[in-house]
Amino acid sequence: LVGSLAPLPEMVGKSLVELDFRNRYNAVVLLINRQGSQFLPSAATIIEVKDVLLIAARQKDVEPWANRLYEEGGDKA
């Protein structure tokens, strides 16, 4: 599954490597959309609050993330 999601609150202000993103969320960030610009992230990329992450993951790993955003009133981009 490939889709776009807003970051969870605990992701903001941290780098992908600091989050151990691939292992922790069972997902890979393919692209970040930040203020209308898209770029390929590096491991050192810091996630910002208004970023939209294009991720590749299994649906079962993405659903809890999307559900949390919905419950917390965040956007499912």
All heavy atoms as an XYZ file, in Angstrom:
599
protein
N       0.849     -1.182      0.000
C       0.000      0.000      0.000
C       0.890      1.239      0.000
O       1.850      1.319      0.762
C      -0.896     -0.011      1.243
C      -1.783      1.201      1.490
C      -2.900      1.256      0.459
C      -2.381      1.119      2.867
N       0.585      2.172     -0.863
C       1.279      3.458     -0.885
C       0.228      4.521     -0.629
O      -0.841      4.517     -1.242
C       1.980      3.714     -2.239
C       2.582      5.108     -2.268
C       3.053      2.666     -2.488
N       0.513      5.413      0.310
C      -0.440      6.462      0.623
C       0.209      7.615      1.347
O       1.365      7.545      1.743
N      -0.558      8.681      1.514
C      -0.066      9.889      2.172
C      -0.747     10.061      3.515
O      -1.969      9.920      3.610
C      -0.365     11.117      1.312
O       0.305     11.029      0.087
N       0.046     10.376      4.520
C      -0.475     10.624      5.861
C       0.284     11.768      6.510
O       1.463     11.986      6.229
C      -0.313      9.386      6.751
C      -1.229      8.201      6.481
C      -0.784      7.011      7.312
C      -2.667      8.550      6.801
N      -0.401     12.457      7.399
C       0.261     13.459      8.239
C       1.073     12.723      9.292
O       0.764     11.580      9.639
C      -0.792     14.350      8.901
N       2.107     13.355      9.835
C       2.880     12.700     10.886
C       2.104     12.625     12.195
O       1.262     13.477     12.478
C       4.116     13.582     11.023
C       3.708     14.912     10.521
C       2.648     14.660      9.480
N       2.399     11.606     12.976
C       1.863     11.525     14.333
C       2.592     12.537     15.206
O       3.741     12.900     14.922
C       2.061     10.114     14.890
C       1.260      9.016     14.193
C       1.735      7.641     14.650
C      -0.222      9.192     14.456
N       1.970     13.021     16.278
C       2.612     14.034     17.120
C       4.008     13.645     17.610
O       4.901     14.489     17.668
C       1.636     14.194     18.289
C       0.305     13.804     17.729
C       0.604     12.711     16.725
N       4.215     12.371     17.929
C       5.520     11.956     18.445
C       6.609     11.929     17.384
O       7.791     11.813     17.700
C       5.441     10.596     19.145
C       5.087      9.439     18.238
C       3.613      9.083     18.260
O       2.763      9.955     18.539
O       3.310      7.910     17.978
N       6.247     12.065     16.120
C       7.226     12.087     15.031
C       7.811     13.481     14.816
O       8.948     13.620     14.356
C       6.571     11.640     13.721
C       6.082     10.230     13.705
S       5.214      9.949     12.135
C       4.718      8.259     12.336
N       7.040     14.505     15.132
C       7.413     15.884     14.820
C       8.666     16.302     15.603
O       8.772     16.070     16.806
C       6.238     16.839     15.119
C       6.643     18.292     14.913
C       5.042     16.480     14.246
N       9.600     16.886     14.864
C      10.837     17.370     15.467
C      11.919     16.311     15.564
O      12.992     16.572     16.097
N      11.653     15.131     15.021
C      12.635     14.048     15.071
C      12.986     13.612     13.657
O      12.192     13.732     12.735
C      12.077     12.863     15.851
C      11.837     13.200     17.305
C      11.314     12.015     18.064
C      11.075     12.442     19.517
N      10.229     11.494     20.200
N      14.193     13.074     13.513
C      14.634     12.581     12.210
C      14.124     11.158     11.998
O      13.750     10.456     12.951
C      16.161     12.594     12.121
O      16.703     11.596     12.977
N      14.135     10.734     10.757
C      13.711      9.372     10.437
C      14.597      8.351     11.142
O      14.103      7.347     11.655
C      13.725      9.152      8.923
C      12.745     10.021      8.127
C      12.947      9.811      6.632
C      11.316      9.712      8.527
N      15.894      8.615     11.197
C      16.800      7.676     11.871
C      16.567      7.684     13.382
O      16.597      6.632     14.025
C      18.281      7.944     11.504
C      18.814      9.201     12.144
C      19.140      6.751     11.875
N      16.330      8.836     13.949
C      16.063      8.947     15.385
C      14.797      8.169     15.761
O      14.724      7.550     16.820
C      15.905     10.423     15.751
C      15.743     10.729     17.197
C      15.623     12.233     17.467
O      15.658     13.042     16.506
O      15.497     12.567     18.638
N      13.820      8.201     14.871
C      12.567      7.477     15.102
C      12.696      5.983     14.826
O      11.810      5.219     15.201
C      11.466      8.043     14.198
C      10.932      9.412     14.563
C      10.119      9.988     13.419
C      10.094      9.330     15.832
N      13.788      5.583     14.164
C      13.920      4.202     13.683
C      12.667      3.870     12.883
O      12.000      2.853     13.096
C      14.121      3.240     14.853
C      14.539      1.848     14.399
O      15.050      1.694     13.262
O      14.332      0.891     15.178
N      12.329      4.795     11.988
C      11.044      4.819     11.309
C      10.667      3.486     10.664
O       9.567      2.975     10.855
C      11.035      5.932     10.247
C       9.668      6.266      9.759
C       8.953      7.301     10.334
C       9.071      5.541      8.730
C       7.670      7.607      9.898
C       7.797      5.844      8.283
C       7.099      6.882      8.879
N      11.567      2.927      9.902
C      11.258      1.699      9.161
C      10.879      0.559     10.105
O       9.921     -0.175      9.859
C      12.438      1.297      8.296
C      12.138      0.107      7.408
C      13.279     -0.202      6.502
N      13.498      0.939      5.612
C      14.259      0.899      4.548
N      14.877     -0.203      4.224
N      14.412      1.964      3.799
N      11.603      0.406     11.174
C      11.317     -0.680     12.117
C      10.134     -0.369     13.031
O       9.315     -1.239     13.315
C      12.553     -0.985     12.965
C      13.659     -1.579     12.133
O      13.433     -2.435     11.290
N      14.872     -1.111     12.357
N      10.052      0.857     13.489
C       9.001      1.224     14.441
C       7.608      1.227     13.812
O       6.640      0.795     14.437
C       9.312      2.607     15.010
C       8.376      3.047     16.088
C       8.827      4.399     16.604
N       8.234      4.703     17.874
C       8.488      5.800     18.552
N       9.353      6.669     18.094
N       7.907      6.029     19.686
N       7.511      1.735     12.586
C       6.209      1.866     11.936
C       5.997      0.869     10.797
O       4.950      0.876     10.162
C       6.027      3.304     11.412
C       6.107      4.312     12.523
C       7.251      5.078     12.709
C       5.057      4.476     13.415
C       7.336      5.998     13.745
C       5.138      5.390     14.456
C       6.282      6.140     14.615
O       6.366      7.036     15.643
N       6.993      0.021     10.548
C       6.915     -0.949      9.442
C       6.530     -0.255      8.141
O       5.660     -0.722      7.408
C       5.938     -2.073      9.763
C       6.417     -2.930     10.906
O       7.596     -3.232     10.992
N       5.517     -3.298     11.781
N       7.163      0.878      7.884
C       6.858      1.682      6.707
C       8.124      2.381      6.212
O       9.075      2.557      6.963
C       5.796      2.729      7.046
N       8.091      2.768      4.952
C       9.201      3.499      4.343
C       8.662      4.828      3.833
O       7.630      4.872      3.151
C       9.804      2.696      3.170
C      10.906      3.487      2.486
C      10.328      1.352      3.647
N       9.341      5.916      4.162
C       8.957      7.236      3.654
C       9.586      7.398      2.273
O      10.809      7.413      2.131
C       9.410      8.375      4.587
C       8.992      9.724      4.019
C       8.842      8.187      5.983
N       8.736      7.506      1.264
C       9.200      7.638     -0.110
C       9.430      9.087     -0.504
O      10.326      9.394     -1.296
C       8.170      7.025     -1.067
C       7.805      5.562     -0.814
C       6.643      5.155     -1.704
C       9.004      4.675     -1.028
N       8.596      9.987      0.050
C       8.604     11.390     -0.352
C       7.982     12.210      0.768
O       7.101     11.722      1.481
C       7.760     11.529     -1.613
C       7.804     12.816     -2.399
C       9.107     12.884     -3.191
C       6.634     12.863     -3.370
N       8.438     13.427      0.933
C       7.811     14.355      1.878
C       7.335     15.575      1.112
O       8.076     16.134      0.296
C       8.779     14.769      3.011
C       9.117     13.550      3.871
C       8.174     15.886      3.866
C      10.065     13.832      5.022
N       6.104     15.962      1.368
C       5.550     17.195      0.817
C       5.576     18.210      1.953
O       4.916     18.034      2.969
C       4.117     16.965      0.327
C       3.564     18.179     -0.389
O       4.035     19.290     -0.221
N       2.544     17.954     -1.188
N       6.365     19.252      1.767
C       6.527     20.289      2.787
C       6.281     21.648      2.157
O       7.024     22.088      1.297
C       7.934     20.224      3.382
C       8.191     21.246      4.469
C       9.543     21.062      5.111
N       9.567     19.833      5.899
C      10.684     19.222      6.284
N      11.857     19.706      5.945
N      10.600     18.114      7.004
N       5.219     22.288      2.580
C       4.864     23.626      2.106
C       4.822     23.695      0.582
O       5.341     24.625     -0.031
C       5.832     24.661      2.669
C       5.815     24.727      4.181
C       6.866     25.667      4.729
O       7.783     26.095      4.044
N       6.737     25.979      6.008
N       4.232     22.669     -0.032
C       4.078     22.655     -1.476
C       5.263     22.130     -2.250
O       5.186     21.970     -3.463
N       6.368     21.865     -1.593
C       7.547     21.297     -2.257
C       7.680     19.834     -1.863
O       7.456     19.479     -0.707
C       8.820     22.037     -1.839
O       8.778     23.369     -2.258
N       8.067     19.022     -2.819
C       8.270     17.606     -2.546
C       9.747     17.286     -2.639
O      10.449     17.809     -3.505
C       7.493     16.753     -3.544
C       6.000     16.943     -3.431
C       5.234     16.099     -4.428
O       5.789     15.611     -5.399
N       3.952     15.940     -4.190
N      10.200     16.404     -1.748
C      11.603     15.985     -1.788
C      11.750     14.577     -1.247
O      10.906     14.084     -0.492
C      12.491     16.976     -1.023
C      12.206     17.060      0.453
C      12.913     16.275      1.350
C      11.234     17.921      0.948
C      12.648     16.357      2.717
C      10.974     18.017      2.307
C      11.685     17.226      3.193
N      12.837     13.948     -1.652
C      13.187     12.629     -1.140
C      13.899     12.814      0.192
O      14.899     13.526      0.262
C      14.110     11.898     -2.125
C      13.536     11.635     -3.507
C      14.622     11.108     -4.432
C      12.385     10.663     -3.414
N      13.419     12.204      1.242
C      14.052     12.393      2.548
C      15.306     11.540      2.708
O      15.439     10.491      2.083
C      12.967     11.932      3.524
C      12.224     10.886      2.759
C      12.229     11.368      1.331
N      16.206     12.023      3.524
C      17.358     11.219      3.943
C      17.070     10.740      5.364
O      16.088     11.170      5.993
C      18.635     12.069      3.921
O      18.610     13.005      4.985
N      17.918      9.906      5.886
C      17.743      9.416      7.258
C      17.779     10.566      8.256
O      17.159     10.506      9.315
C      18.821      8.392      7.588
N      18.476     11.653      7.901
C      18.620     12.793      8.810
C      17.472     13.796      8.698
O      17.427     14.771      9.456
C      19.937     13.503      8.528
N      16.539     13.583      7.783
C      15.424     14.516      7.597
C      14.583     14.599      8.865
O      14.171     13.581      9.418
C      14.533     14.078      6.417
O      15.317     14.085      5.218
C      13.345     15.012      6.245
N      14.348     15.830      9.318
C      13.521     16.094     10.493
C      12.074     16.275     10.026
O      11.808     17.060      9.119
C      13.980     17.378     11.225
C      15.464     17.300     11.591
C      13.103     17.650     12.442
C      15.819     16.300     12.633
N      11.164     15.574     10.655
C       9.752     15.679     10.309
C       9.166     16.926     10.950
O       9.386     17.185     12.143
C       8.987     14.420     10.763
C       9.512     13.204      9.991
C       7.482     14.592     10.553
C       8.923     11.897     10.412
N       8.436     17.693     10.157
C       7.789     18.908     10.644
C       6.281     18.704     10.744
O       5.717     17.838     10.075
C       8.115     20.084      9.717
C       9.596     20.420      9.715
C       9.945     21.617      8.862
O       9.037     22.299      8.327
O      11.155     21.877      8.704
N       5.636     19.521     11.546
C       4.222     19.327     11.877
C       3.294     19.325     10.663
O       2.325     18.581     10.616
C       3.765     20.336     12.951
C       3.681     21.745     12.392
C       2.456     19.924     13.572
N       3.582     20.131      9.663
C       2.684     20.215      8.504
C       3.140     19.371      7.326
O       2.577     19.465      6.238
C       2.513     21.671      8.087
C       1.786     22.467      9.153
C       1.289     23.775      8.638
C       0.539     24.464      9.774
N      -0.410     25.416      9.314
N       4.135     18.527      7.535
C       4.583     17.635      6.469
C       3.486     16.640      6.112
O       2.646     16.284      6.951
C       5.814     16.831      6.907
C       7.086     17.648      6.932
O       7.098     18.796      6.445
O       8.099     17.129      7.458
N       3.515     16.199      4.884
C       2.687     15.077      4.439
C       3.672     14.027      3.943
O       4.512     14.306      3.087
C       1.710     15.488      3.323
C       0.931     14.272      2.836
C       0.756     16.565      3.824
N       3.583     12.835      4.514
C       4.525     11.766      4.205
C       3.891     10.791      3.222
O       2.805     10.268      3.474
C       4.895     11.010      5.483
C       5.308     11.852      6.694
C       5.565     10.963      7.880
C       6.509     12.701      6.382
N       4.566     10.562      2.117
C       4.155      9.513      1.194
C       4.894      8.262      1.637
O       6.136      8.231      1.635
C       4.511      9.864     -0.253
C       4.154      8.793     -1.286
C       2.631      8.640     -1.389
C       4.752      9.131     -2.642
N       4.132      7.259      2.059
C       4.756      6.074      2.632
C       4.354      4.821      1.869
O       3.304      4.770      1.236
C       4.394      5.906      4.123
C       2.885      5.763      4.310
C       4.930      7.054      4.945
C       2.486      5.282      5.679
N       5.210      3.816      1.975
C       4.899      2.475      1.498
C       4.872      1.579      2.726
O       5.817      1.580      3.526
C       5.957      1.993      0.512
N       3.758      0.859      2.890
C       3.601     -0.001      4.064
C       2.475     -0.986      3.808
O       1.672     -0.812      2.884
C       3.274      0.837      5.294
N       2.406     -1.984      4.643
C       1.265     -2.898      4.589
C       0.068     -2.191      5.212
O       0.210     -1.423      6.156
C       1.566     -4.179      5.363
C       2.672     -5.000      4.703
C       2.984     -6.206      5.508
N       3.489     -5.764      6.817
C       4.108     -6.552      7.679
N       4.282     -7.818      7.410
N       4.539     -6.081      8.825
N      -1.101     -2.475      4.689
C      -2.316     -1.824      5.178
C      -2.503     -2.027      6.673
O      -2.867     -1.109      7.393
C      -3.542     -2.325      4.416
C      -4.804     -1.575      4.788
C      -5.961     -1.891      3.872
O      -5.783     -2.494      2.830
N      -7.136     -1.480      4.261
N      -2.209     -3.213      7.165
C      -2.394     -3.494      8.593
C      -1.479     -2.635      9.468
O      -1.785     -2.381     10.616
C      -2.190     -4.975      8.896
C      -0.765     -5.447      8.785
C      -0.638     -6.908      9.182
C       0.820     -7.272      9.285
N       1.144     -7.976     10.485
N      -0.359     -2.168      8.911
C       0.550     -1.316      9.675
C       0.153      0.156      9.601
O       0.492      0.938     10.476
C       1.989     -1.489      9.180
C       2.520     -2.889      9.464
O       2.224     -3.426     10.548
O       3.222     -3.444      8.598
N      -0.557      0.536      8.549
C      -0.964      1.926      8.353
C      -2.275      2.239      9.078
O      -2.476      3.357      9.546
C      -1.091      2.241      6.849
C      -1.682      3.616      6.618
C       0.251      2.114      6.169
N      -3.161      1.281      9.182
C      -4.476      1.535      9.769
C      -4.425      2.130     11.177
O      -5.128      3.103     11.455
C      -5.331      0.268      9.741
C      -5.850     -0.022      8.359
C      -6.617     -1.325      8.256
O      -6.632     -2.109      9.227
O      -7.207     -1.551      7.188
N      -3.592      1.622     12.092
C      -3.545      2.246     13.426
C      -3.110      3.708     13.378
O      -3.614      4.550     14.123
C      -2.530      1.395     14.191
C      -2.479      0.095     13.469
C      -2.758      0.430     12.024
N      -2.175      4.024     12.494
C      -1.679      5.390     12.310
C      -2.819      6.276     11.827
O      -3.101      7.326     12.405
C      -0.547      5.338     11.313
C       0.161      6.615     10.954
C      -0.205      7.902     11.235
C       1.375      6.704     10.219
N       0.702      8.787     10.707
C       1.690      8.064     10.087
C       2.225      5.768      9.656
C       2.818      8.507      9.400
C       3.341      6.220      8.990
C       3.638      7.574      8.865
N      -3.494      5.847     10.777
C      -4.602      6.630     10.226
C      -5.727      6.790     11.253
O      -6.307      7.874     11.387
C      -5.128      5.970      8.960
N      -6.014      5.736     11.987
C      -7.055      5.809     13.016
C      -6.698      6.800     14.109
O      -7.552      7.550     14.580
C      -7.318      4.425     13.616
C      -8.008      3.499     12.646
O      -8.643      3.934     11.689
N      -7.860      2.206     12.877
N      -5.434      6.823     14.525
C      -5.004      7.794     15.539
C      -5.165      9.223     15.043
O      -5.618     10.096     15.781
C      -3.545      7.559     15.940
C      -3.405      6.495     16.985
C      -2.045      6.455     17.599
N      -1.652      7.722     18.189
C      -0.391      8.056     18.421
N       0.588      7.233     18.111
N      -0.099      9.221     18.971
N      -4.790      9.465     13.802
C      -4.944     10.809     13.245
C      -6.409     11.219     13.233
O      -6.755     12.347     13.574
C      -4.369     10.878     11.825
C      -2.851     10.824     11.716
C      -2.439     10.696     10.265
C      -2.207     12.036     12.359
N      -7.268     10.303     12.845
C      -8.703     10.584     12.804
C      -9.230     10.879     14.210
O      -9.938     11.860     14.423
C      -9.440      9.401     12.176
C     -10.923      9.618     12.102
C     -11.474     10.459     11.139
C     -11.772      9.000     13.008
C     -12.849     10.672     11.067
C     -13.142      9.201     12.945
C     -13.660     10.030     11.983
O     -15.014     10.243     11.927
N      -8.853     10.040     15.177
C      -9.311     10.212     16.545
C      -8.792     11.500     17.177
O      -9.466     12.125     17.977
C      -8.888      9.024     17.402
C      -9.612      7.739     17.038
C      -8.992      6.505     17.633
O      -8.014      6.616     18.404
O      -9.483      5.399     17.323
N      -7.574     11.896     16.810
C      -6.961     13.094     17.382
C      -7.334     14.353     16.600
O      -6.856     15.441     16.901
C      -5.443     12.924     17.439
C      -5.025     11.828     18.402
C      -3.541     11.498     18.341
O      -2.785     12.216     17.652
O      -3.131     10.527     18.991
N      -8.130     14.187     15.553
C      -8.564     15.344     14.779
C      -7.582     15.803     13.758
O      -7.718     16.873     13.176
N      -6.544     15.000     13.482
C      -5.554     15.353     12.467
C      -6.066     15.029     11.086
O      -7.142     14.464     10.919
N      -5.283     15.396     10.096
C      -5.671     15.154      8.710
C      -5.101     13.842      8.239
O      -3.953     13.530      8.499
C      -5.133     16.261      7.794
C      -5.824     17.567      8.039
O      -6.998     17.538      8.452
O      -5.209     18.622      7.830
N      -5.907     13.109      7.515
C      -5.399     11.990      6.725
C      -5.237     12.561      5.337
O      -6.197     12.724      4.609
C      -6.383     10.821      6.726
C      -6.415     10.092      8.037
C      -7.160      8.788      7.917
C      -8.638      9.013      8.019
N      -9.407      7.779      8.003
N      -4.056     12.952      5.004
C      -3.778     13.669      3.761
C      -4.212     12.931      2.533
O      -4.353     11.785      2.484
C      -2.288     13.986      3.669
